[in-house]
Amino acid sequence: MLTHLTLINFALAEHLAIDIDKGFNVLTGETGAGKSLLLDALSACLGERTDTNYVRYGSDKADVTASFSYQDSSPEALWLKEHELDDESREIHLRRVIFATGRSKAWINGRPSSLSELKEIGRLLVQLYSQHSQQQLLEPPYPRRWIDLYSNFYAPAQDVRQAYNAWQKSIRQHQAALDAQATRKQRIDTLELQLEELSDVVQIDYQEIEQEFDRLSHHEAIMQDCVYSLNGLDEAEQNINQEIGSIIRRLESHAGRSELLAQIHTSLLNAQSEIEDATSSLRHFMDRQSFDPERMEELNASLEIFHRLARKYRTQPELLKQEFETWQAELEQLHQLEDPETLAEQVNLSHEAFLAAAQHLDQIRREAAIPLAKQLTDQVKQLALPEAFFEFKFEALDEPSSEGLSNIQLLFTANKGMPAQPLAKVASGGELSRIALVMQVMNAEKTEAEVLVFDEIDVGISGGTAEIVGRLLGDLGQHVQILCITHQAQVAAQADQHLLVQKRQTDPASSTIYELDEDLRIQELARMTGGVEISETTLQHARQLRQLKFQHA
């Protein structure tokens, strides 16, 4: 339940703090006073889009907070627990700060949150109905959605969508197998030939044989340089090993006299050890080397094969093994392709599963449509449409869809003896607004949200019809919290709490909202019915409207 709203520098509100009661709450005020202020602020807290117009003139930011109470087992309680945002207070605080630069920030129970998170929790808390909702009635999917929502057919409708998607997926898989079947045999033959041609070559390491061939090609130069190096290191009359040994002996006698000379002596000892190891390795390398013309010819032949195949398959010689592995994997996949006949059977099975789910959904929709149309007829008749009649028309679709087997139309007539026709063809604007109002109230009875917001949905009605609308909302307010903007005194008179919005000509202008006591409620109802000049007659009428509220209760 919405318990409190705080608005700071939000549009016309400089600083407002409003407590909201349970039950049926109305907001009234003169045109331009800012009646939508609370709803705009609430929408901002629920993650809806905002703009810089919400920031009060002369301010750098607007700050709004909405507080809600909740029960332990409610959907919002589970959501908070899942997101680790619950606390012992059993309260939800949604805060939104909108900056004059256009960006905004959001918090849930004091923790920075994203707008998507605000929207998630907002959908669990509040359901909004606007005066433009009647346009939804004219959209083709609306009757189907309305039946599903009111009759709680979400689960079977979801089953149908999933079964339809599974059926379509199996059709695509079958078609892909058929397409692949046409070229599969030819591609398998090609891959097998390619793999056979490379099977021996990929057993050889190209880089190793290329390096060995290069070494044999430069054998004479390598040996000449090795002999020269070995001579300089160890075999010449004045070689490096002898010279470094002499240097080490000369420094050794002075190592104890200087720490730095000791370090140099140690480094030279290490270098001597490294040079001796290198000399030994060089001798070992030279002993193992021999020039083999036959081996060189063999390597050259292998390299020619690599280069020929690389040109043939338009790749680099060292990448032939990678190509071989790629072809091998493709061949395995082609061998594992499902048989089109097996997939065709899967298409049939998934189609049967879809038809079973869709037929069940179609049947329960048809069964629910009859009493639902009667209930809608009875409710609308009260709104100055005594001859109203509704029925749902089911027409089989040419092709089944993810929404079922039938197109559903809402048919209506307001005149006795006239056949019901599609709503969009025969309903006037006034009739449409009343029908939309009843359908929204009926839907609201089924929603899980604990707060319902009605934004001037009573436009186009007056008199006794408005009084009945007020009673409908008042009855609904016994089960959920309602926040309603209205211009109708008959609707406002039925409310449990009456909030008045007034504009003050400060600089800049500002709006204030406050709760009315019973005497002030009579004054406001009189203004709504009688205009600027309030007479005793309008006051008496206002008192009578309030008495009707208590008599109905």
Solvent accessible surface area in square Angstrom, and as a share of the most:
residue,aa,sasa,rsa
1,M,55,0.24
2,L,0,0.00
3,T,39,0.23
4,H,53,0.24
5,L,0,0.00
6,T,29,0.17
7,L,0,0.00
8,I,63,0.32
9,N,41,0.21
10,F,0,0.00
11,A,29,0.22
12,L,54,0.27
13,A,0,0.00
14,E,94,0.42
15,H,121,0.54
16,L,16,0.08
17,A,68,0.53
18,I,9,0.05
19,D,95,0.49
20,I,7,0.04
21,D,63,0.32
22,K,148,0.63
23,G,10,0.10
24,F,0,0.00
25,N,0,0.00
26,V,0,0.00
27,L,0,0.00
28,T,1,0.00
29,G,4,0.04
30,E,105,0.47
31,T,127,0.74
32,G,48,0.46
33,A,6,0.05
34,G,19,0.18
35,K,15,0.07
36,S,46,0.30
37,L,8,0.04
38,L,0,0.00
39,L,11,0.05
40,D,47,0.24
41,A,0,0.00
42,L,4,0.02
43,S,27,0.17
44,A,1,0.01
45,C,0,0.00
46,L,19,0.10
47,G,1,0.01
48,E,84,0.38
49,R,224,0.82
50,T,26,0.15
51,D,71,0.37
52,T,61,0.36
53,N,122,0.63
54,Y,49,0.18
55,V,15,0.09
56,R,19,0.07
57,Y,187,0.71
58,G,78,0.75
59,S,30,0.19
60,D,103,0.53
61,K,82,0.35
62,A,0,0.00
63,D,20,0.10
64,V,0,0.00
65,T,34,0.20
66,A,0,0.00
67,S,12,0.08
68,F,0,0.00
69,S,38,0.25
70,Y,14,0.05
71,Q,119,0.53
72,D,85,0.44
73,S,99,0.64
74,S,10,0.06
75,P,52,0.33
76,E,2,0.01
77,A,10,0.07
78,L,113,0.56
79,W,22,0.08
80,L,0,0.00
81,K,140,0.59
82,E,138,0.62
83,H,45,0.20
84,E,146,0.65
85,L,11,0.06
86,D,68,0.35
87,D,71,0.37
88,E,174,0.78
89,S,66,0.42
90,R,120,0.44
91,E,67,0.30
92,I,0,0.00
93,H,69,0.31
94,L,0,0.00
95,R,87,0.32
96,R,4,0.01
97,V,4,0.02
98,I,1,0.00
99,F,38,0.16
100,A,49,0.38
101,T,116,0.68
102,G,42,0.41
103,R,135,0.49
104,S,36,0.23
105,K,96,0.41
106,A,6,0.05
107,W,51,0.18
108,I,0,0.00
109,N,35,0.18
110,G,63,0.60
111,R,94,0.34
112,P,97,0.61
113,S,20,0.13
114,S,53,0.34
115,L,72,0.36
116,S,68,0.44
117,E,35,0.16
118,L,0,0.00
119,K,79,0.33
120,E,64,0.29
121,I,0,0.00
122,G,4,0.04
123,R,159,0.58
124,L,47,0.24
125,L,2,0.01
126,V,12,0.07
127,Q,68,0.30
128,L,90,0.45
129,Y,21,0.08
130,S,32,0.21
131,Q,62,0.28
132,H,128,0.57
133,S,11,0.07
134,Q,36,0.16
135,Q,97,0.43
136,Q,83,0.37
137,L,10,0.05
138,L,71,0.36
139,E,80,0.36
140,P,109,0.68
141,P,37,0.23
142,Y,24,0.09
143,P,9,0.05
144,R,40,0.15
145,R,133,0.49
146,W,2,0.01
147,I,0,0.00
148,D,18,0.09
149,L,92,0.46
150,Y,31,0.12
151,S,32,0.21
152,N,124,0.64
153,F,25,0.11
154,Y,149,0.57
155,A,63,0.49
156,P,26,0.16
157,A,4,0.03
158,Q,56,0.25
159,D,76,0.40
160,V,1,0.00
161,R,65,0.24
162,Q,105,0.47
163,A,17,0.14
164,Y,44,0.17
165,N,87,0.45
166,A,52,0.41
167,W,32,0.11
168,Q,48,0.21
169,K,109,0.46
170,S,5,0.03
171,I,64,0.32
172,R,149,0.55
173,Q,80,0.35
174,H,40,0.18
175,Q,93,0.41
176,A,59,0.46
177,A,9,0.07
178,L,78,0.39
179,D,86,0.44
180,A,30,0.23
181,Q,87,0.39
182,A,86,0.66
183,T,83,0.48
184,R,56,0.20
185,K,135,0.57
186,Q,134,0.60
187,R,86,0.32
188,I,14,0.07
189,D,58,0.30
190,T,50,0.29
191,L,0,0.00
192,E,76,0.34
193,L,124,0.62
194,Q,26,0.11
195,L,19,0.09
196,E,127,0.57
197,E,61,0.27
198,L,0,0.00
199,S,42,0.27
200,D,110,0.57
201,V,13,0.08
202,V,12,0.07
203,Q,143,0.63
204,I,71,0.36
205,D,72,0.37
206,Y,18,0.07
207,Q,121,0.54
208,E,114,0.51
209,I,16,0.08
210,E,79,0.36
211,Q,124,0.55
212,E,40,0.18
213,F,48,0.20
214,D,77,0.40
215,R,91,0.33
216,L,19,0.10
217,S,51,0.33
218,H,99,0.44
219,H,36,0.16
220,E,126,0.57
221,A,53,0.41
222,I,49,0.25
223,M,41,0.18
224,Q,112,0.50
225,D,94,0.49
226,C,15,0.09
227,V,83,0.48
228,Y,174,0.66
229,S,46,0.30
230,L,14,0.07
231,N,64,0.33
232,G,29,0.28
233,L,32,0.16
234,D,50,0.26
235,E,105,0.47
236,A,28,0.22
237,E,163,0.73
238,Q,147,0.65
239,N,5,0.02
240,I,85,0.43
241,N,24,0.12
242,Q,104,0.46
243,E,85,0.38
244,I,18,0.09
245,G,8,0.08
246,S,37,0.24
247,I,82,0.41
248,I,11,0.05
249,R,158,0.58
250,R,177,0.65
251,L,41,0.20
252,E,100,0.45
253,S,73,0.47
254,H,84,0.37
255,A,20,0.16
256,G,83,0.80
257,R,180,0.66
258,S,39,0.25
259,E,136,0.61
260,L,117,0.58
261,L,57,0.28
262,A,34,0.26
263,Q,98,0.44
264,I,71,0.36
265,H,23,0.10
266,T,73,0.42
267,S,65,0.42
268,L,41,0.20
269,L,74,0.37
270,N,91,0.46
271,A,37,0.29
272,Q,41,0.18
273,S,56,0.36
274,E,120,0.54
275,I,40,0.20
276,E,88,0.40
277,D,88,0.45
278,A,54,0.42
279,T,4,0.02
280,S,67,0.44
281,S,70,0.45
282,L,32,0.16
283,R,88,0.32
284,H,110,0.49
285,F,69,0.29
286,M,33,0.15
287,D,120,0.62
288,R,172,0.63
289,Q,45,0.20
290,S,81,0.52
291,F,101,0.42
292,D,63,0.33
293,P,79,0.50
294,E,141,0.63
295,R,72,0.26
296,M,47,0.21
297,E,118,0.53
298,E,97,0.44
299,L,3,0.01
300,N,52,0.27
301,A,49,0.38
302,S,22,0.14
303,L,16,0.08
304,E,105,0.47
305,I,71,0.36
306,F,7,0.03
307,H,76,0.34
308,R,118,0.43
309,L,1,0.01
310,A,4,0.03
311,R,169,0.62
312,K,115,0.49
313,Y,41,0.15
314,R,227,0.83
315,T,25,0.15
316,Q,102,0.45
317,P,15,0.09
318,E,83,0.37
319,L,73,0.36
320,L,1,0.00
321,K,115,0.49
322,Q,113,0.50
323,E,54,0.24
324,F,25,0.10
325,E,93,0.42
326,T,77,0.45
327,W,25,0.09
328,Q,78,0.35
329,A,51,0.39
330,E,53,0.24
331,L,24,0.12
332,E,97,0.43
333,Q,125,0.56
334,L,25,0.13
335,H,101,0.45
336,Q,137,0.61
337,L,70,0.35
338,E,103,0.46
339,D,74,0.38
340,P,15,0.09
341,E,136,0.61
342,T,79,0.46
343,L,13,0.07
344,A,32,0.25
345,E,94,0.42
346,Q,82,0.37
347,V,24,0.14
348,N,79,0.41
349,L,91,0.45
350,S,10,0.06
351,H,59,0.26
352,E,103,0.46
353,A,57,0.44
354,F,0,0.00
355,L,51,0.25
356,A,63,0.49
357,A,25,0.19
358,A,0,0.00
359,Q,98,0.44
360,H,99,0.44
361,L,1,0.00
362,D,17,0.09
363,Q,104,0.46
364,I,31,0.16
365,R,3,0.01
366,R,103,0.37
367,E,100,0.45
368,A,19,0.15
369,A,5,0.04
370,I,134,0.68
371,P,79,0.50
372,L,7,0.03
373,A,6,0.05
374,K,133,0.56
375,Q,63,0.28
376,L,0,0.00
377,T,10,0.06
378,D,65,0.34
379,Q,31,0.14
380,V,0,0.00
381,K,84,0.36
382,Q,83,0.37
383,L,0,0.00
384,A,63,0.49
385,L,15,0.07
386,P,94,0.59
387,E,76,0.34
388,A,2,0.01
389,F,98,0.41
390,F,3,0.01
391,E,71,0.32
392,F,22,0.09
393,K,87,0.37
394,F,34,0.14
395,E,69,0.31
396,A,87,0.67
397,L,65,0.32
398,D,146,0.75
399,E,132,0.59
400,P,40,0.25
401,S,37,0.24
402,S,31,0.20
403,E,50,0.23
404,G,1,0.01
405,L,36,0.18
406,S,9,0.06
407,N,54,0.28
408,I,5,0.02
409,Q,56,0.25
410,L,8,0.04
411,L,16,0.08
412,F,1,0.00
413,T,12,0.07
414,A,22,0.17
415,N,92,0.47
416,K,166,0.70
417,G,78,0.75
418,M,107,0.48
419,P,93,0.58
420,A,19,0.15
421,Q,69,0.31
422,P,32,0.20
423,L,8,0.04
424,A,67,0.52
425,K,155,0.66
426,V,57,0.33
427,A,20,0.15
428,S,60,0.39
429,G,51,0.49
430,G,28,0.27
431,E,28,0.13
432,L,13,0.07
433,S,12,0.08
434,R,40,0.15
435,I,0,0.00
436,A,4,0.03
437,L,2,0.01
438,V,1,0.01
439,M,0,0.00
440,Q,8,0.04
441,V,4,0.02
442,M,1,0.00
443,N,12,0.06
444,A,1,0.00
445,E,85,0.38
446,K,96,0.41
447,T,32,0.19
448,E,131,0.59
449,A,4,0.03
450,E,52,0.23
451,V,1,0.00
452,L,0,0.00
453,V,1,0.01
454,F,0,0.00
455,D,30,0.16
456,E,27,0.12
457,I,10,0.05
458,D,3,0.01
459,V,72,0.41
460,G,56,0.54
461,I,11,0.05
462,S,73,0.47
463,G,34,0.32
464,G,49,0.47
465,T,13,0.08
466,A,0,0.00
467,E,28,0.13
468,I,37,0.19
469,V,0,0.00
470,G,0,0.00
471,R,75,0.27
472,L,24,0.12
473,L,1,0.00
474,G,10,0.10
475,D,69,0.36
476,L,7,0.04
477,G,6,0.06
478,Q,131,0.58
479,H,153,0.68
480,V,28,0.16
481,Q,7,0.03
482,I,0,0.00
483,L,1,0.00
484,C,0,0.00
485,I,0,0.00
486,T,1,0.00
487,H,82,0.36
488,Q,32,0.14
489,A,4,0.03
490,Q,27,0.12
491,V,0,0.00
492,A,0,0.00
493,A,1,0.00
494,Q,4,0.02
495,A,0,0.00
496,D,66,0.34
497,Q,3,0.01
498,H,1,0.00
499,L,1,0.01
500,L,14,0.07
501,V,1,0.01
502,Q,79,0.35
503,K,83,0.35
504,R,119,0.43
505,Q,152,0.67
506,T,69,0.40
507,D,145,0.75
508,P,52,0.33
509,A,31,0.24
510,S,1,0.01
511,S,2,0.01
512,T,25,0.15
513,I,11,0.06
514,Y,84,0.32
515,E,95,0.43
516,L,12,0.06
517,D,86,0.44
518,E,77,0.35
519,D,108,0.56
520,L,81,0.41
521,R,11,0.04
522,I,17,0.09
523,Q,82,0.36
524,E,9,0.04
525,L,0,0.00
526,A,0,0.00
527,R,57,0.21
528,M,36,0.16
529,T,54,0.31
530,G,33,0.31
531,G,35,0.34
532,V,139,0.80
533,E,146,0.65
534,I,66,0.33
535,S,54,0.35
536,E,113,0.51
537,T,105,0.61
538,T,24,0.14
539,L,26,0.13
540,Q,78,0.35
541,H,70,0.31
542,A,0,0.00
543,R,89,0.32
544,Q,88,0.39
545,L,8,0.04
546,R,14,0.05
547,Q,92,0.41
548,L,52,0.26
549,K,27,0.12
550,F,120,0.50
551,Q,135,0.60
552,H,85,0.38
553,A,107,0.83
